[in-house]
């Protein structure tokens, strides 16, 4: 991969993307490498679960916005 680094940004991105694909890496990382100027991905179901977990924990500890109404 070091040899590819001497070829410029495009060659480095191609080599890195190929390595990510071979390792079956994160598809979002692959997309970010291939399309560095692309818009960020939309929120995912995992993001919703994380947000729910944080808000539920805050409410149970009486730190959340709805702590007044148990």
N, C-alpha and C positions, 0 to 999 in steps of 0.2 A: 504494500500500500504506500510505502514511502516513495517508491519510484513514481507512482501516480501523482503524488503531491507536487512534483516538479512540473506537471503538465498544465497547471492552472486550475481555477475554481471548478470549471465544468467537469474536468477529468476527475478531480477529487470527489465531487458529488456523485458521479457515476460509480466510482469504485466503492464509495461508502454505501451507496444504495444497494449495490450488488452484494456487498458483505451483509447488510441488514436482511436482504431477501434470502440469502443462503442460510442464515441463522434463524430464519422465520421470526424475525424481530417484530417490534411494535409497528403496526401498519401506519399509525399516525406519525411516527418518527420517519418512516420511509417516505411518506408524502411530504413531510417538511424538508427532507433532504432533496427530493426531486423537484419540488416547487417551493423554493424558499420565500417567494413573494406572495404565495397564496394566502387567502383569508384564513384565520384560525378556524378550527373545527367547531361545529355546533356543540351545544351541551349534550352530554350523553346520559343514559339511564344511571350509570355509575355516579355521575356528578349529582344527580337528584338524590340518590341514596346517601351520599356523603353529606349533602346539605341537610337532609332530613335527620340524619344521625346527630349532626352538630346542634340543630335546633331542638331536638328532643332532649339531648343531654343538657342543654342550657335551661330548658323548661324544668327538668327534674331537679336541677340545682338552684332553681329560682333566680337564674341570671338572664333569662330570655325575655323578649319583649312582651310575651303573654304570661309572665310569671304572676301577675296580679290575679289571673283567673285560672286556678289549678284544675 
